[in-house]
């Protein structure tokens, strides 16, 4: 595939592989384990039930699955994407340059663990956490990239339980507010840039290290 991933015969036979083109595609999956690539354009990918892998590609895409789907992978790609998770555990991958992704979670299953995975080109020190109404915004400093978790402050069902960095460090849902509060004291970075003094940066790095573990 275009992102370098490969599938063997068993994986292909276990589900449906759907490929979009350069236009605005609408792709539907089945009850099995679907793999969907939107390609270019503003696409809508609906994985249905099962365990799905959805790759939006370029453009402003909408990625979604059935509420009862499990262990899905959402990769919005570049552009401003909206990712609708299931009632169960899902994984969302965000890389540098991906634009503005919005995660819409409604995990009603008490054992569900959703993961927001940041790519290898993003470190915890680059991420700025702030409240925006009932939403949680995670900005990438020095860029226009951000992830919005819709309705984070409306209840635990709307949250992502674990934020995972590529270096192995993780930030749990219960510790997110520690970073929001600490960063609010310094004000929101204008235009994606932080205006912290060296001393403030040191203070904030201590908070980051204490919460990303």
Phi and psi restraints in degrees (value plus and minus 20) as a CYANA .aco file:
   2 UNK   PHI     -83.7   -43.7
   2 UNK   PSI     -47.7    -7.7
   3 UNK   PHI    -108.5   -68.5
   3 UNK   PSI     -14.5    25.5
   4 UNK   PHI      72.9   112.9
   4 UNK   PSI     -27.1    12.9
   5 UNK   PHI     -95.7   -55.7
   5 UNK   PSI     134.4   174.4
   6 UNK   PHI    -152.0  -112.0
   6 UNK   PSI     134.8   174.8
   7 UNK   PHI    -150.4  -110.4
   7 UNK   PSI     116.4   156.4
   8 UNK   PHI    -108.4   -68.4
   8 UNK   PSI     158.4   198.4
   9 UNK   PHI     -80.9   -40.9
   9 UNK   PSI     -60.2   -20.2
  10 UNK   PHI     -83.7   -43.7
  10 UNK   PSI     -59.3   -19.3
  11 UNK   PHI     -87.5   -47.5
  11 UNK   PSI     -60.6   -20.6
  12 UNK   PHI     -85.9   -45.9
  12 UNK   PSI     -62.8   -22.8
  13 UNK   PHI     -89.4   -49.4
  13 UNK   PSI     -41.3    -1.3
  14 UNK   PHI     -99.5   -59.5
  14 UNK   PSI     -26.7    13.3
  15 UNK   PHI    -186.3  -146.3
  15 UNK   PSI    -187.4  -147.4
  16 UNK   PHI    -128.0   -88.0
  16 UNK   PSI     112.6   152.6
  17 UNK   PHI    -125.1   -85.1
  17 UNK   PSI     100.1   140.1
  18 UNK   PHI    -138.7   -98.7
  18 UNK   PSI     112.1   152.1
  19 UNK   PHI    -139.7   -99.7
  19 UNK   PSI     106.4   146.4
  20 UNK   PHI    -107.2   -67.2
  20 UNK   PSI     152.7   192.7
  21 UNK   PHI    -129.5   -89.5
  21 UNK   PSI    -166.9  -126.9
  22 UNK   PHI    -109.3   -69.3
  22 UNK   PSI     -30.2     9.8
  23 UNK   PHI    -116.3   -76.3
  23 UNK   PSI    -184.1  -144.1
  24 UNK   PHI    -107.5   -67.5
  24 UNK   PSI      81.4   121.4
  25 UNK   PHI    -119.1   -79.1
  25 UNK   PSI     131.8   171.8
  26 UNK   PHI    -143.7  -103.7
  26 UNK   PSI      96.0   136.0
  27 UNK   PHI    -138.3   -98.3
  27 UNK   PSI     117.4   157.4
  28 UNK   PHI    -139.3   -99.3
  28 UNK   PSI     115.9   155.9
  29 UNK   PHI    -114.9   -74.9
  29 UNK   PSI    -192.4  -152.4
  30 UNK   PHI    -141.7  -101.7
  30 UNK   PSI    -177.9  -137.9
  31 UNK   PHI    -105.8   -65.8
  31 UNK   PSI     -26.2    13.8
  32 UNK   PHI    -112.5   -72.5
  32 UNK   PSI    -176.7  -136.7
  33 UNK   PHI    -114.2   -74.2
  33 UNK   PSI      80.3   120.3
  34 UNK   PHI    -114.3   -74.3
  34 UNK   PSI     127.9   167.9
  35 UNK   PHI    -142.4  -102.4
  35 UNK   PSI     102.8   142.8
  36 UNK   PHI    -149.9  -109.9
  36 UNK   PSI     110.4   150.4
  37 UNK   PHI    -138.6   -98.6
  37 UNK   PSI      98.2   138.2
  38 UNK   PHI     -96.2   -56.2
  38 UNK   PSI     -50.3   -10.3
  39 UNK   PHI      52.9    92.9
  39 UNK   PSI    -168.2  -128.2
  40 UNK   PHI    -102.6   -62.6
  40 UNK   PSI     146.5   186.5
  41 UNK   PHI      71.4   111.4
  41 UNK   PSI     150.5   190.5
  42 UNK   PHI    -110.3   -70.3
  42 UNK   PSI      79.2   119.2
  43 UNK   PHI    -125.6   -85.6
  43 UNK   PSI     137.8   177.8
  44 UNK   PHI    -140.7  -100.7
  44 UNK   PSI      99.4   139.4
  45 UNK   PHI    -134.3   -94.3
  45 UNK   PSI     103.0   143.0
  46 UNK   PHI    -140.6  -100.6
  46 UNK   PSI      84.2   124.2
  47 UNK   PHI     -95.3   -55.3
  47 UNK   PSI     -35.0     5.0
  48 UNK   PHI      51.5    91.5
  48 UNK   PSI    -168.0  -128.0
  49 UNK   PHI    -106.8   -66.8
  49 UNK   PSI    -193.6  -153.6
  50 UNK   PHI      67.7   107.7
  50 UNK   PSI    -178.5  -138.5
  51 UNK   PHI    -137.4   -97.4
  51 UNK   PSI      97.7   137.7
  52 UNK   PHI    -142.8  -102.8
  52 UNK   PSI     134.9   174.9
  53 UNK   PHI    -143.8  -103.8
  53 UNK   PSI      97.3   137.3
  54 UNK   PHI    -137.2   -97.2
  54 UNK   PSI     103.8   143.8
  55 UNK   PHI    -139.5   -99.5
  55 UNK   PSI      91.0   131.0
  56 UNK   PHI     -91.4   -51.4
  56 UNK   PSI     -56.4   -16.4
  57 UNK   PHI      57.2    97.2
  57 UNK   PSI    -172.7  -132.7
  58 UNK   PHI     -98.2   -58.2
  58 UNK   PSI     134.4   174.4
  59 UNK   PHI      81.9   121.9
  59 UNK   PSI     154.1   194.1
  60 UNK   PHI    -112.7   -72.7
  60 UNK   PSI      80.8   120.8
  61 UNK   PHI    -128.0   -88.0
  61 UNK   PSI     136.8   176.8
  62 UNK   PHI    -137.0   -97.0
  62 UNK   PSI     100.0   140.0
  63 UNK   PHI    -135.4   -95.4
  63 UNK   PSI     109.7   149.7
  64 UNK   PHI    -172.3  -132.3
  64 UNK   PSI     143.3   183.3
  65 UNK   PHI    -159.9  -119.9
  65 UNK   PSI     151.7   191.7
  66 UNK   PHI     -87.6   -47.6
  66 UNK   PSI     131.7   171.7
  67 UNK   PHI     -78.4   -38.4
  67 UNK   PSI     -49.1    -9.1
  68 UNK   PHI    -112.8   -72.8
  68 UNK   PSI     -18.0    22.0
  69 UNK   PHI     -87.1   -47.1
  69 UNK   PSI     134.1   174.1
  70 UNK   PHI    -151.4  -111.4
  70 UNK   PSI     127.6   167.6
  71 UNK   PHI      34.1    74.1
  71 UNK   PSI      29.6    69.6
  72 UNK   PHI    -108.5   -68.5
  72 UNK   PSI     132.6   172.6
  73 UNK   PHI    -133.8   -93.8
  73 UNK   PSI     107.0   147.0
  74 UNK   PHI    -136.2   -96.2
  74 UNK   PSI     103.4   143.4
  75 UNK   PHI    -147.3  -107.3
  75 UNK   PSI      80.6   120.6
  76 UNK   PHI     -86.2   -46.2
  76 UNK   PSI     -54.5   -14.5
  77 UNK   PHI      58.4    98.4
  77 UNK   PSI    -183.7  -143.7
  78 UNK   PHI     -96.2   -56.2
  78 UNK   PSI     132.0   172.0
  79 UNK   PHI      86.6   126.6
  79 UNK   PSI     158.2   198.2
  80 UNK   PHI    -118.9   -78.9
  80 UNK   PSI      81.2   121.2
  81 UNK   PHI    -128.0   -88.0
  81 UNK   PSI     133.5   173.5
  82 UNK   PHI    -139.0   -99.0
  82 UNK   PSI     104.1   144.1
  83 UNK   PHI    -137.3   -97.3
  83 UNK   PSI      95.0   135.0
  84 UNK   PHI    -121.8   -81.8
  84 UNK   PSI      92.6   132.6
  85 UNK   PHI    -103.1   -63.1
  85 UNK   PSI     158.5   198.5
  86 UNK   PHI    -118.6   -78.6
  86 UNK   PSI    -195.4  -155.4
  87 UNK   PHI     -92.5   -52.5
  87 UNK   PSI     -35.3     4.7
  88 UNK   PHI    -129.9   -89.9
  88 UNK   PSI    -184.8  -144.8
  89 UNK   PHI     -95.9   -55.9
  89 UNK   PSI     109.8   149.8
  90 UNK   PHI    -149.1  -109.1
  90 UNK   PSI     138.8   178.8
  91 UNK   PHI    -140.7  -100.7
  91 UNK   PSI     112.8   152.8
  92 UNK   PHI    -138.4   -98.4
  92 UNK   PSI     105.3   145.3
  93 UNK   PHI    -125.3   -85.3
  93 UNK   PSI     108.9   148.9
  94 UNK   PHI    -148.8  -108.8
  94 UNK   PSI     105.0   145.0
  95 UNK   PHI    -132.8   -92.8
  95 UNK   PSI     141.1   181.1
  96 UNK   PHI     -78.9   -38.9
  96 UNK   PSI     114.9   154.9
  97 UNK   PHI      69.3   109.3
  97 UNK   PSI     -16.2    23.8
  98 UNK   PHI     -99.7   -59.7
  98 UNK   PSI     -27.8    12.2
  99 UNK   PHI      68.4   108.4
  99 UNK   PSI    -159.1  -119.1
 100 UNK   PHI    -136.7   -96.7
 100 UNK   PSI      86.8   126.8
 101 UNK   PHI    -121.6   -81.6
 101 UNK   PSI     121.1   161.1
 102 UNK   PHI    -137.7   -97.7
 102 UNK   PSI     103.3   143.3
 103 UNK   PHI    -119.0   -79.0
 103 UNK   PSI     107.8   147.8
 104 UNK   PHI    -135.3   -95.3
 104 UNK   PSI      84.8   124.8
 105 UNK   PHI    -128.3   -88.3
 105 UNK   PSI     121.7   161.7
 106 UNK   PHI    -164.2  -124.2
 106 UNK   PSI      39.6    79.6
 107 UNK   PHI     -98.3   -58.3
 107 UNK   PSI      84.4   124.4
 108 UNK   PHI    -111.1   -71.1
 108 UNK   PSI     -34.9     5.1
 109 UNK   PHI     -99.7   -59.7
 109 UNK   PSI     104.6   144.6
 110 UNK   PHI     -84.0   -44.0
 110 UNK   PSI     -45.3    -5.3
 111 UNK   PHI    -113.2   -73.2
 111 UNK   PSI     -15.0    25.0
 112 UNK   PHI     -90.6   -50.6
 112 UNK   PSI     115.4   155.4
 113 UNK   PHI    -145.0  -105.0
 113 UNK   PSI      88.0   128.0
 114 UNK   PHI    -112.2   -72.2
 114 UNK   PSI     126.4   166.4
 115 UNK   PHI    -147.9  -107.9
 115 UNK   PSI     108.7   148.7
 116 UNK   PHI    -120.9   -80.9
 116 UNK   PSI      88.9   128.9
 117 UNK   PHI    -119.7   -79.7
 117 UNK   PSI     102.8   142.8
 118 UNK   PHI    -113.1   -73.1
 118 UNK   PSI     121.2   161.2
 119 UNK   PHI     -87.7   -47.7
 119 UNK   PSI     151.3   191.3
 120 UNK   PHI     -85.9   -45.9
 120 UNK   PSI     -36.2     3.8
 121 UNK   PHI    -112.1   -72.1
 121 UNK   PSI     -10.0    30.0
 122 UNK   PHI    -147.4  -107.4
 122 UNK   PSI     113.0   153.0
 123 UNK   PHI    -136.0   -96.0
 123 UNK   PSI     140.1   180.1
 124 UNK   PHI     -75.9   -35.9
 124 UNK   PSI     -52.3   -12.3
 125 UNK   PHI     -88.2   -48.2
 125 UNK   PSI     -38.7     1.3
 126 UNK   PHI    -105.9   -65.9
 126 UNK   PSI     -31.8     8.2
 127 UNK   PHI    -116.8   -76.8
 127 UNK   PSI     111.3   151.3
 128 UNK   PHI    -136.5   -96.5
 128 UNK   PSI     104.9   144.9
 129 UNK   PHI    -124.9   -84.9
 129 UNK   PSI     111.7   151.7
 130 UNK   PHI    -170.5  -130.5
 130 UNK   PSI     131.0   171.0
 131 UNK   PHI    -105.6   -65.6
 131 UNK   PSI     118.3   158.3
 132 UNK   PHI    -154.3  -114.3
 132 UNK   PSI      71.0   111.0
 133 UNK   PHI      45.7    85.7
 133 UNK   PSI    -144.9  -104.9
 134 UNK   PHI    -113.3   -73.3
 134 UNK   PSI     -18.1    21.9
 135 UNK   PHI    -116.5   -76.5
 135 UNK   PSI     136.7   176.7
 136 UNK   PHI    -126.4   -86.4
 136 UNK   PSI     104.6   144.6
 137 UNK   PHI    -125.4   -85.4
 137 UNK   PSI     113.6   153.6
 138 UNK   PHI    -139.2   -99.2
 138 UNK   PSI      88.0   128.0
 139 UNK   PHI    -116.9   -76.9
 139 UNK   PSI     125.9   165.9
 140 UNK   PHI    -117.1   -77.1
 140 UNK   PSI      92.1   132.1
 141 UNK   PHI     -81.4   -41.4
 141 UNK   PSI     120.2   160.2
 142 UNK   PHI      64.7   104.7
 142 UNK   PSI     -17.8    22.2
 143 UNK   PHI    -159.7  -119.7
 143 UNK   PSI     157.4   197.4
 144 UNK   PHI    -117.3   -77.3
 144 UNK   PSI     -13.6    26.4
 145 UNK   PHI     -92.5   -52.5
 145 UNK   PSI     125.3   165.3
 146 UNK   PHI    -182.3  -142.3
 146 UNK   PSI     137.2   177.2
 147 UNK   PHI    -138.6   -98.6
 147 UNK   PSI     110.1   150.1
 148 UNK   PHI    -129.9   -89.9
 148 UNK   PSI     105.6   145.6
 149 UNK   PHI    -118.9   -78.9
 149 UNK   PSI      87.2   127.2
 150 UNK   PHI     -85.2   -45.2
 150 UNK   PSI     113.2   153.2
 151 UNK   PHI      41.6    81.6
 151 UNK   PSI       6.7    46.7
 152 UNK   PHI     -70.6   -30.6
 152 UNK   PSI     -61.1   -21.1
 153 UNK   PHI    -106.8   -66.8
 153 UNK   PSI     -11.2    28.8
 154 UNK   PHI    -112.4   -72.4
 154 UNK   PSI     -28.0    12.0
 155 UNK   PHI     127.0   167.0
 155 UNK   PSI     143.1   183.1
 156 UNK   PHI     -84.7   -44.7
 156 UNK   PSI     -46.4    -6.4
 157 UNK   PHI     -83.6   -43.6
 157 UNK   PSI     -40.8    -0.8
 158 UNK   PHI    -118.1   -78.1
 158 UNK   PSI     -15.8    24.2
 159 UNK   PHI    -121.2   -81.2
 159 UNK   PSI     143.9   183.9
 160 UNK   PHI    -121.0   -81.0
 160 UNK   PSI     106.5   146.5
 161 UNK   PHI     -92.8   -52.8
 161 UNK   PSI     -51.3   -11.3
 162 UNK   PHI    -157.2  -117.2
 162 UNK   PSI     112.8   152.8
 163 UNK   PHI    -127.8   -87.8
 163 UNK   PSI     104.3   144.3
 164 UNK   PHI    -137.1   -97.1
 164 UNK   PSI     107.5   147.5
 165 UNK   PHI    -114.1   -74.1
 165 UNK   PSI     136.7   176.7
 166 UNK   PHI     -86.8   -46.8
 166 UNK   PSI     -42.5    -2.5
 167 UNK   PHI    -101.5   -61.5
 167 UNK   PSI     -14.5    25.5
 168 UNK   PHI      77.6   117.6
 168 UNK   PSI     -32.6     7.4
 169 UNK   PHI     -96.3   -56.3
 169 UNK   PSI     127.9   167.9
 170 UNK   PHI    -152.3  -112.3
 170 UNK   PSI     126.6   166.6
 171 UNK   PHI    -137.1   -97.1
 171 UNK   PSI      99.0   139.0
 172 UNK   PHI    -104.7   -64.7
 172 UNK   PSI     139.0   179.0
 173 UNK   PHI     -72.0   -32.0
 173 UNK   PSI     -60.6   -20.6
 174 UNK   PHI     -89.0   -49.0
 174 UNK   PSI     -37.2     2.8
 175 UNK   PHI    -121.2   -81.2
 175 UNK   PSI     -27.7    12.3
 176 UNK   PHI     -78.6   -38.6
 176 UNK   PSI     -62.4   -22.4
 177 UNK   PHI     -83.4   -43.4
 177 UNK   PSI     -48.3    -8.3
 178 UNK   PHI     -79.0   -39.0
 178 UNK   PSI     -60.6   -20.6
 179 UNK   PHI     -94.6   -54.6
 179 UNK   PSI     -58.9   -18.9
 180 UNK   PHI     -78.2   -38.2
 180 UNK   PSI     -66.7   -26.7
 181 UNK   PHI     -85.4   -45.4
 181 UNK   PSI     -64.3   -24.3
 182 UNK   PHI     -84.5   -44.5
 182 UNK   PSI     -62.2   -22.2
 183 UNK   PHI     -94.9   -54.9
 183 UNK   PSI     -48.6    -8.6
 184 UNK   PHI     -82.7   -42.7
 184 UNK   PSI     -49.1    -9.1
 185 UNK   PHI     -86.6   -46.6
 185 UNK   PSI     -42.0    -2.0
 186 UNK   PHI    -120.5   -80.5
 186 UNK   PSI     -26.1    13.9
 187 UNK   PHI      64.0   104.0
 187 UNK   PSI     136.2   176.2
 188 UNK   PHI     -90.6   -50.6
 188 UNK   PSI     119.1   159.1
 189 UNK   PHI     -87.6   -47.6
 189 UNK   PSI     107.5   147.5
 190 UNK   PHI     -99.2   -59.2
 190 UNK   PSI     108.7   148.7
 191 UNK   PHI      41.2    81.2
 191 UNK   PSI       7.3    47.3
 192 UNK   PHI      63.3   103.3
 192 UNK   PSI     -22.1    17.9
 193 UNK   PHI    -124.7   -84.7
 193 UNK   PSI     117.8   157.8
 194 UNK   PHI    -109.4   -69.4
 194 UNK   PSI     120.2   160.2
 195 UNK   PHI    -131.3   -91.3
 195 UNK   PSI      12.0    52.0
 196 UNK   PHI     -90.5   -50.5
 196 UNK   PSI     123.6   163.6
 197 UNK   PHI     -96.3   -56.3
 197 UNK   PSI     144.0   184.0
 198 UNK   PHI     -75.4   -35.4
 198 UNK   PSI     -60.2   -20.2
 199 UNK   PHI     -85.9   -45.9
 199 UNK   PSI     -60.9   -20.9
 200 UNK   PHI     -84.6   -44.6
 200 UNK   PSI     -58.1   -18.1
 201 UNK   PHI     -81.9   -41.9
 201 UNK   PSI     -61.2   -21.2
 202 UNK   PHI     -83.1   -43.1
 202 UNK   PSI     -64.7   -24.7
 203 UNK   PHI     -80.1   -40.1
 203 UNK   PSI     -63.6   -23.6
 204 UNK   PHI     -89.6   -49.6
 204 UNK   PSI     -56.8   -16.8
 205 UNK   PHI     -81.5   -41.5
 205 UNK   PSI     -52.3   -12.3
 206 UNK   PHI     -84.6   -44.6
 206 UNK   PSI     -62.6   -22.6
 207 UNK   PHI     -85.9   -45.9
 207 UNK   PSI     -62.4   -22.4
 208 UNK   PHI     -80.5   -40.5
 208 UNK   PSI     -66.7   -26.7
 209 UNK   PHI     -84.6   -44.6
 209 UNK   PSI     -52.7   -12.7
 210 UNK   PHI     -93.3   -53.3
 210 UNK   PSI     -43.4    -3.4
 211 UNK   PHI    -126.9   -86.9
 211 UNK   PSI     -49.4    -9.4
 212 UNK   PHI    -107.9   -67.9
 212 UNK   PSI      92.9   132.9
